């Protein structure tokens, strides 16, 4: 039941074609977040960088980074066929096909190619903290050159705390102001609060350390969403 709530291919309430609208209604400063990602990679990457995009469905990271730098190459992976179809359409519309390879599946299934950077935007918070989150981070780390930048963005916090509840109220109000339909918003907040296995900041940093990432620095905060820059050990 919990898995189906967040399965983009089987959940009848989720329309992949509406993702670009919904993600901007839900994530405060989403376009600014993408530009911040591009700025960070512009600092740390060379012209010949090959970037791993985990959770590439939707295509927004590839679209932003591909237009930022004309020679960067991308490998994207996503378990959702519907979301990858959206990414394929976006990649084609931007003329990036010759620089992008997309895989339907999990990051653990990719060959151990030494990438120069990686992203995981709004993915890990769907995974249970029973070893699955750690395995996920280790799989990304295993596919990065030492010293490569990694950007992780997730919904984060202690769901039992009063502070988290106050931030959720702000998130919900802002999404409503951004035009999210009331029923859809209520369902999203209920699913998040009742079923999403998000974790506290301390646990996120602990998992990153266990996966051999270093120099973790927070660069983005928007209500319950947090972005981290880290480097592969």
Residue, then its C-alpha position, 0 to 999 in steps of 0.5 A: x500500500x505504501x509503495x503504491x502511494x508513491x509509484x508514479x506508474x501505478x498511482x492513478x492520482x499522479x499524471x506524469x504529464x502534469x509533473x512540471x506544473x505540480x513540482x513547481x507548486x509543491x517545491x518552493x523556489x524549484x527553478x531557483x534550486x535548479x539554477x543553484x545546482x547549475x551554479x555549483x556544478x559550473x564551479x566544480x566540473x570541467x568541460x568534459x564532465x559526465x554527470x549521473x542524474x538519479x531520478x532523471x524522470x521529468x528531465x528538468x535537471x538534464x534540461x537545466x544542466x544541458x543548457x548551462x554547459x554545451x559539452x557536458x554528458x549525462x546518464x539518467x536513471x529512473x524506475x518510472x517508465x512514465x517519468x522517463x517518457x517525459x524526460x525523453x520528450x524534454x531532451x528531444x525538444x532541447x536538442x540534447x539527444x546526443x549528450x544524454x543516455x537514459x535507463x529505466x531501472x535503479x542506480x544499483x543496476x548501472x555499470x560502475x562508470x566513474x562519473x564526475x558528478x551526480x544528483x539526487x533530487x527528491x528521490x531518497x525521501x521515498x526510500x525506507x530507512x531500513x538499509x535501503x537509503x544507505x544502499x542507495x547512497x553507496x550505489x551513487x558513491x561507487x559510481x563517482x570519482x573521488x572528489x566528485x560533487x554530489x547534490x542531494x535534495x529531499x524532504x527532511x525532518x522529524x515528523x513528530x516534532x512541532x517544528x516539522x508540523x509548523x513547516x508543513x503548514x507553511x508548505x501547504x499554504x504556499x502550495x495553495x497560493x501557487x495554485x495547487x488544487x485543494x483535493x490534490x494538495x490535501x492528498x499530498x500532505x496526508x501521504x507525506x505526513x502519514x507514509x513518507x519515510x523522511x528522516x531528520x537532518x542528523x540522520x541524513x548526514x550520518x548516512x552520507x558519511x557512512x556512504x563515504x561522502x565528505x564535506x557536506x554543506x547545506x545550500x538550499x532550504x524551503x520549508x521541509x525541503x533541504x539541499x546538500x552539497x557533498x563530495x565523494x571520498 
